[in-house]
Amino acid sequence: MGYEEPGRAGQPEPAPTVPAAVLENVFDDPAHGEPGRDRIGVHVVWETVLLAAVGVVAYLLWREAPATLRGDGLRTLLVDAVALGLLALAAGLSLRTAAVNLAIGPVAVAAALHVAEQGDNGLPTALGQAAAVAALGGLAVALVVVALHVPAWAASLGGAAGVVVYIEQRATPVLVQAGYDPRTGAGQLFAGFAAVAVLGGLFGAIRPVRRLVGRFRSVADPARRRGAVAGAVVAAAFVCSTVMAVLAGAIVATGGAATVAPVVGMDWTVLAVGMALLAGTSGYGRRGGVFGTLLVVCLVVLFLEYARTRGWEVSRWLVGGAALGVGLAVTRLVETWGRPAAGTTAERPSVAGDGRISAGWAIPRAESVDTWAPAVPDRSFEGPADPWQAPRWDTGPRRWDAEDR
């Protein structure tokens, strides 16, 4: 009579139960970051703090100079916010892909100089030429970053040096030739910028989009290549961020100033990257908030205007450095409290060799049958079990085997 395991007679082996939270992360590849959904609560808290800061600075500016928040003063502030916001979006986009573009400041200045010089030929023509050259330049830098897999900050810094050479060919400020005044449509421009910033943040909060955009982020050896998809994302981000910088430069050139000074423009880069970090975008890539960029742009523009009305000498270097300092602390908060909840990465099921899902991550594994106590004594002899030759039948001398038979 054969041995059967207790409670398993005629019953198939039950499949291991897998929690729904684990099944949700089955297709997350740990080679592209922690499996699981990033937490968004830290961004909600920080953006609430930013909103309160915007309210305080706006109130102080209203008390000091109410005319700046209505009429022509308000339109000027909105145009300044759009120009600065485009640079912040460019920096934030490249930071999200873990490949920061440090050439956006010099690109904005070079675009402003080109639009100022060629504006008499028509703004669309001058802007189109600058955008085309910037897109090709951004693509070239992206190819260096992707093909050689080198740090983006170093490659973009080399690109910025090339743009500065173009800027330094002009020794004196350039007279603005364009006839377009963005202040006539300041409200529409700001609404468009706000829509792009918020919608971009919302799309970036979607889990598949966030993981796709952040594929270039290092998860092990930073020199290890991240694949063709990550390279394509970085190339697209470099092109888009460079074109955004051109648009920002065009608004600076046509925003009411009579001339455009041929400055290096790295202070714009420092300010833009500092605002992106201050908005809640992680310096390591992938993670970011929803309303942070819009709130930080409003905060910086209002503060700069308040400082001007008070007669303070505040440079972009100072504001950008302060934003960078606080933004690095925000990055630490985002990386600490924005990663998937503890235990998510340990609850991901693995696939066994026979194709079944094995309970290897937080699913209790059934004990092996070898650890069960045997129901019958273990046989110590080898060979097939013969009931007529088993030792337990040999209790005495067998009469039919006697020699006198």
C-alpha positions as CSV (number, residue, x, y, z in Angstrom):
1,M,0.0,0.0,0.0
2,G,1.6,3.3,-1.2
3,Y,2.3,6.2,1.1
4,E,0.2,9.4,0.5
5,E,0.8,12.8,2.1
6,P,-1.8,13.7,4.7
7,G,-4.5,16.0,3.4
8,R,-3.3,15.7,-0.2
9,A,-4.9,12.5,-1.4
10,G,-6.3,13.1,-4.9
11,Q,-6.0,16.9,-4.6
12,P,-3.8,19.1,-6.9
13,E,-1.1,21.1,-5.3
14,P,-2.6,24.6,-4.6
15,A,-0.9,27.5,-6.4
16,P,0.7,30.1,-4.2
17,T,-1.4,33.1,-3.5
18,V,0.1,36.4,-4.8
19,P,-1.0,39.7,-3.3
20,A,-2.5,42.2,-5.7
21,A,0.1,44.8,-4.7
22,V,2.8,42.3,-5.8
23,L,1.1,41.5,-9.2
24,E,1.0,45.2,-9.9
25,N,4.8,45.3,-9.9
26,V,5.4,42.1,-11.8
27,F,6.5,43.8,-15.0
28,D,8.7,46.5,-13.3
29,D,12.3,45.9,-14.2
30,P,14.5,46.6,-11.2
31,A,17.3,47.4,-13.7
32,H,15.4,50.7,-14.3
33,G,14.7,51.7,-10.8
34,E,12.9,50.5,-7.7
35,P,9.7,48.6,-8.6
36,G,6.6,50.2,-7.2
37,R,4.7,53.5,-7.4
38,D,6.6,56.6,-6.3
39,R,5.0,58.4,-3.4
40,I,3.7,61.9,-4.2
41,G,2.9,63.1,-0.7
42,V,6.3,64.8,-0.2
43,H,5.6,66.9,-3.3
44,V,2.2,67.9,-2.0
45,V,3.7,69.1,1.3
46,W,6.5,71.0,-0.4
47,E,4.3,72.6,-3.0
48,T,2.0,73.8,-0.2
49,V,5.1,75.5,1.4
50,L,5.9,77.1,-2.0
51,L,2.3,78.3,-2.4
52,A,2.5,80.0,1.0
53,A,5.8,81.6,0.1
54,V,4.3,83.0,-3.1
55,G,1.4,84.5,-1.1
56,V,3.8,86.1,1.4
57,V,6.0,87.7,-1.3
58,A,3.0,88.8,-3.3
59,Y,1.5,90.5,-0.3
60,L,4.8,92.3,0.5
61,L,5.1,93.5,-3.1
62,W,1.5,94.7,-3.1
63,R,2.2,96.7,0.1
64,E,5.5,98.2,-1.4
65,A,4.4,98.9,-5.0
66,P,0.8,98.0,-5.8
67,A,1.2,99.3,-9.4
68,T,3.4,96.4,-10.3
69,L,0.6,93.9,-9.9
70,R,-1.9,95.6,-12.2
71,G,-1.9,97.1,-15.7
72,D,1.4,97.4,-17.5
73,G,3.3,96.4,-14.4
74,L,1.5,93.1,-14.2
75,R,2.0,92.4,-18.0
76,T,5.7,93.0,-17.6
77,L,5.9,90.6,-14.7
78,L,4.0,88.0,-16.7
79,V,6.4,88.3,-19.6
80,D,9.4,88.0,-17.3
81,A,7.7,84.9,-15.7
82,V,7.3,83.3,-19.1
83,A,10.9,83.8,-20.1
84,L,12.2,82.6,-16.8
85,G,9.7,79.8,-16.8
86,L,10.8,78.4,-20.1
87,L,14.3,78.2,-18.8
88,A,13.1,76.4,-15.7
89,L,11.1,74.0,-17.8
90,A,14.1,73.3,-19.9
91,A,16.3,72.6,-16.9
92,G,13.5,70.5,-15.2
93,L,13.0,68.4,-18.4
94,S,16.7,67.6,-18.7
95,L,16.9,66.9,-14.9
96,R,14.0,64.5,-15.1
97,T,15.9,62.4,-17.7
98,A,19.0,62.4,-15.4
99,A,20.9,64.2,-18.1
100,V,21.1,67.9,-17.1
101,N,21.6,70.4,-19.9
102,L,23.9,73.2,-18.7
103,A,24.0,75.0,-22.0
104,I,20.5,76.5,-21.8
105,G,21.7,79.9,-20.4
106,P,24.2,80.6,-23.1
107,V,21.8,79.3,-25.7
108,A,19.1,81.7,-24.5
109,V,21.5,84.7,-24.7
110,A,22.7,83.6,-28.2
111,A,19.1,83.3,-29.4
112,A,18.3,86.8,-28.0
113,L,21.2,88.3,-29.9
114,H,20.2,86.6,-33.1
115,V,16.6,87.6,-32.8
116,A,17.7,91.2,-32.0
117,E,19.9,91.3,-35.1
118,Q,17.7,89.5,-37.6
119,G,14.3,90.7,-36.3
120,D,13.9,93.2,-39.1
121,N,13.6,90.2,-41.5
122,G,10.6,89.0,-39.5
123,L,10.4,87.3,-36.1
124,P,9.2,83.9,-37.4
125,T,12.3,83.7,-39.8
126,A,14.8,84.8,-37.1
127,L,13.2,82.5,-34.5
128,G,13.0,79.6,-36.9
129,Q,16.7,79.9,-37.8
130,A,17.7,80.0,-34.1
131,A,15.5,77.0,-33.2
132,A,16.8,74.9,-36.0
133,V,20.5,75.5,-35.1
134,A,19.7,74.9,-31.4
135,A,17.9,71.6,-32.2
136,L,20.9,70.4,-34.2
137,G,23.3,71.5,-31.5
138,G,21.2,69.8,-28.8
139,L,21.1,66.6,-30.8
140,A,24.8,66.7,-31.4
141,V,25.5,67.0,-27.6
142,A,22.9,64.3,-26.9
143,L,24.7,61.9,-29.3
144,V,27.9,62.4,-27.5
145,V,26.2,61.7,-24.2
146,V,24.4,58.6,-25.5
147,A,27.1,57.1,-27.8
148,L,30.0,57.5,-25.4
149,H,27.8,57.3,-22.3
150,V,29.5,60.2,-20.6
151,P,28.1,62.6,-17.9
152,A,25.6,65.0,-19.5
153,W,26.8,67.9,-17.4
154,A,30.3,67.6,-18.9
155,A,29.1,67.3,-22.5
156,S,26.6,70.1,-22.2
157,L,29.3,72.3,-20.5
158,G,31.4,71.8,-23.6
159,G,28.5,72.7,-25.8
160,A,28.0,75.9,-23.7
161,A,31.6,76.8,-24.3
162,G,31.0,76.7,-28.0
163,V,27.9,78.9,-27.7
164,V,29.9,81.4,-25.6
165,V,32.4,81.7,-28.4
166,Y,29.5,82.8,-30.7
167,I,28.4,85.3,-28.0
168,E,31.9,86.8,-27.6
169,Q,32.1,87.8,-31.2
170,R,30.0,90.8,-30.3
171,A,31.8,93.4,-28.2
172,T,28.9,95.8,-27.8
173,P,25.1,95.4,-27.0
174,V,23.0,94.6,-30.0
175,L,20.1,96.9,-30.9
176,V,16.7,95.1,-31.0
177,Q,15.3,95.1,-34.5
178,A,12.2,93.0,-33.9
179,G,8.8,94.8,-33.9
180,Y,7.0,92.2,-31.8
181,D,6.1,93.1,-28.2
182,P,5.1,90.0,-26.1
183,R,3.4,92.3,-23.5
184,T,0.4,92.7,-25.8
185,G,-0.4,89.0,-25.2
186,A,1.2,88.6,-21.8
187,G,-1.8,86.9,-20.3
188,Q,-2.1,84.3,-23.1
189,L,1.7,83.6,-23.0
190,F,1.6,83.0,-19.2
191,A,-1.5,80.8,-19.5
192,G,0.3,78.7,-22.1
193,F,3.4,78.4,-20.0
194,A,1.3,77.5,-16.9
195,A,-0.6,74.8,-18.9
196,V,2.6,73.2,-20.2
197,A,4.2,73.2,-16.7
198,V,1.2,71.7,-15.0
199,L,0.3,69.2,-17.7
200,G,4.0,68.2,-17.9
201,G,4.0,67.6,-14.1
202,L,0.8,65.6,-14.3
203,F,2.1,63.3,-17.1
204,G,5.4,63.0,-15.2
205,A,3.5,61.7,-12.2
206,I,2.0,58.8,-14.2
207,R,3.9,55.7,-13.3
208,P,4.8,54.4,-16.8
209,V,5.8,57.8,-18.0
210,R,7.9,58.5,-15.0
211,R,9.8,55.3,-15.4
212,L,10.2,55.9,-19.1
213,V,11.6,59.4,-18.7
214,G,13.9,58.3,-15.9
215,R,15.4,55.3,-17.6
216,F,18.8,57.0,-18.0
217,R,19.1,57.3,-14.2
218,S,21.9,55.2,-12.8
219,V,20.8,52.3,-10.6
220,A,24.2,50.5,-10.3
221,D,27.4,51.4,-12.0
222,P,26.9,55.0,-13.5
223,A,29.2,54.1,-16.4
224,R,27.0,51.2,-17.5
225,R,24.9,51.9,-20.6
226,R,21.2,52.3,-20.1
227,G,19.9,51.0,-23.4
228,A,18.6,52.4,-26.7
229,V,15.3,53.6,-25.2
230,A,17.0,55.6,-22.5
231,G,19.3,57.1,-25.1
232,A,16.3,58.1,-27.3
233,V,14.6,59.8,-24.3
234,V,17.8,61.7,-23.4
235,A,18.2,62.9,-27.0
236,A,14.6,64.1,-27.2
237,A,15.0,65.9,-23.9
238,F,18.2,67.6,-25.0
239,V,16.6,68.9,-28.2
240,C,13.4,70.1,-26.5
241,S,15.3,71.8,-23.6
242,T,17.6,73.6,-26.1
243,V,14.6,74.8,-28.2
244,M,12.9,76.0,-25.0
245,A,16.0,78.0,-24.2
246,V,15.7,79.6,-27.7
247,L,12.1,80.6,-27.0
248,A,13.1,82.1,-23.7
249,G,15.9,84.1,-25.4
250,A,13.4,85.4,-28.0
251,I,11.1,86.7,-25.3
252,V,14.0,88.4,-23.5
253,A,15.0,90.1,-26.8
254,T,11.5,91.3,-27.5
255,G,10.3,92.0,-24.0
256,G,10.8,95.7,-24.1
257,A,14.6,96.2,-23.8
258,A,16.2,98.4,-26.4
259,T,19.4,96.4,-26.6
260,V,20.6,92.9,-25.7
261,A,24.0,92.6,-24.0
262,P,26.4,89.9,-25.1
263,V,26.9,88.2,-21.7
264,V,28.1,84.7,-21.1
265,G,24.7,83.6,-19.7
266,M,25.8,80.9,-17.2
267,D,24.0,82.9,-14.5
268,W,20.8,82.0,-16.3
269,T,21.8,78.4,-16.3
270,V,22.5,78.5,-12.5
271,L,19.2,80.2,-11.9
272,A,17.2,77.8,-14.1
273,V,18.7,74.6,-12.6
274,G,18.3,76.0,-9.1
275,M,14.6,76.7,-9.7
276,A,14.1,73.2,-11.1
277,L,15.6,71.7,-8.0
278,L,13.7,74.1,-5.8
279,A,10.5,73.0,-7.6
280,G,10.9,69.5,-6.4
281,T,12.7,67.8,-9.3
282,S,15.3,65.4,-8.1
283,G,18.9,66.0,-9.0
284,Y,19.2,62.3,-9.7
285,G,16.4,62.3,-12.3
286,R,13.0,60.6,-12.6
287,R,11.1,62.2,-9.7
288,G,9.4,65.6,-9.6
289,G,6.2,67.3,-8.6
290,V,3.2,68.8,-10.5
291,F,2.8,72.5,-9.6
292,G,6.3,73.1,-8.3
293,T,7.8,74.8,-11.4
294,L,4.9,77.2,-11.8
295,L,5.1,78.2,-8.1
296,V,8.8,78.6,-8.0
297,V,8.8,80.8,-11.2
298,C,6.1,83.0,-9.6
299,L,8.1,83.2,-6.4
300,V,11.4,84.2,-8.0
301,V,9.8,86.8,-10.3
302,L,7.9,88.4,-7.4
303,F,11.0,88.4,-5.2
304,L,13.2,90.0,-7.9
305,E,10.6,92.7,-8.5
306,Y,10.2,93.2,-4.7
307,A,14.0,93.6,-4.4
308,R,14.0,96.1,-7.2
309,T,11.3,98.2,-5.6
310,R,13.2,98.2,-2.3
311,G,16.5,99.2,-4.1
312,W,18.3,96.0,-3.3
313,E,21.2,94.9,-5.5
314,V,20.3,91.3,-6.1
315,S,22.0,89.4,-8.9
316,R,20.9,86.3,-10.7
317,W,24.0,84.6,-9.4
318,L,22.9,85.2,-5.8
319,V,19.3,84.0,-6.4
320,G,20.4,81.0,-8.4
321,G,23.0,80.0,-5.8
322,A,20.4,80.2,-3.0
323,A,17.9,78.2,-5.1
324,L,20.6,75.6,-5.7
325,G,21.4,75.3,-2.0
326,V,17.8,74.9,-0.9
327,G,17.1,72.7,-4.0
328,L,19.7,70.2,-3.0
329,A,18.1,69.8,0.4
330,V,14.7,69.3,-1.4
331,T,16.3,66.6,-3.6
332,R,17.3,64.7,-0.4
333,L,13.7,65.0,0.8
334,V,12.3,63.8,-2.5
335,E,14.6,60.8,-2.7
336,T,14.0,59.9,0.9
337,W,10.2,60.3,1.0
338,G,9.3,60.0,-2.7
339,R,10.7,56.5,-3.4
340,P,8.3,53.5,-3.3
341,A,7.1,52.5,0.1
342,A,9.4,50.2,2.1
343,G,9.0,46.6,1.3
344,T,7.7,47.1,-2.2
345,T,10.9,46.0,-3.8
346,A,11.0,42.9,-1.6
347,E,7.5,41.7,-2.6
348,R,8.1,41.2,-6.2
349,P,7.5,37.6,-7.4
350,S,10.1,35.8,-9.5
351,V,9.6,33.3,-12.2
352,A,10.7,29.7,-11.6
353,G,12.5,27.6,-14.1
354,D,9.2,25.8,-15.1
355,G,7.5,29.1,-15.9
356,R,5.5,29.3,-12.7
357,I,5.5,32.4,-10.5
358,S,7.6,31.5,-7.4
359,A,7.0,33.1,-4.1
360,G,10.4,34.5,-3.7
361,W,9.7,38.0,-2.4
362,A,7.5,38.2,0.7
363,I,5.2,35.3,-0.1
364,P,5.6,32.5,2.5
365,R,7.2,29.5,0.9
366,A,5.8,26.1,1.7
367,E,8.1,23.8,3.7
368,S,9.8,21.0,1.8
369,V,8.4,17.5,2.0
370,D,11.8,16.4,3.2
371,T,11.3,18.1,6.6
372,W,8.1,16.2,7.3
373,A,8.2,13.3,9.8
374,P,7.8,10.1,7.8
375,A,4.7,8.0,8.4
376,V,6.6,4.7,8.2
377,P,10.1,3.8,9.3
378,D,12.7,4.5,6.7
379,R,14.1,1.4,5.0
380,S,17.8,0.9,5.3
381,F,18.2,-1.8,2.6
382,E,18.5,-1.2,-1.1
383,G,16.6,-2.7,-4.0
384,P,13.0,-3.3,-4.6
385,A,10.7,-3.9,-1.6
386,D,9.9,-7.7,-1.5
387,P,7.4,-8.6,1.2
388,W,8.8,-12.1,1.4
389,Q,12.4,-10.9,1.9
390,A,11.8,-7.9,4.1
391,P,13.7,-8.0,7.4
392,R,10.6,-7.7,9.5
393,W,9.4,-11.1,8.2
394,D,12.6,-12.8,9.4
395,T,11.5,-13.4,13.0
396,G,12.7,-17.0,13.3
397,P,14.2,-19.9,11.4
398,R,12.3,-20.9,8.3
399,R,11.4,-24.6,8.4
400,W,11.2,-25.1,4.7
401,D,14.8,-24.0,4.3
402,A,16.1,-26.5,6.7
403,E,18.9,-28.8,5.6
404,D,16.9,-32.0,6.5
405,R,14.0,-31.1,4.2
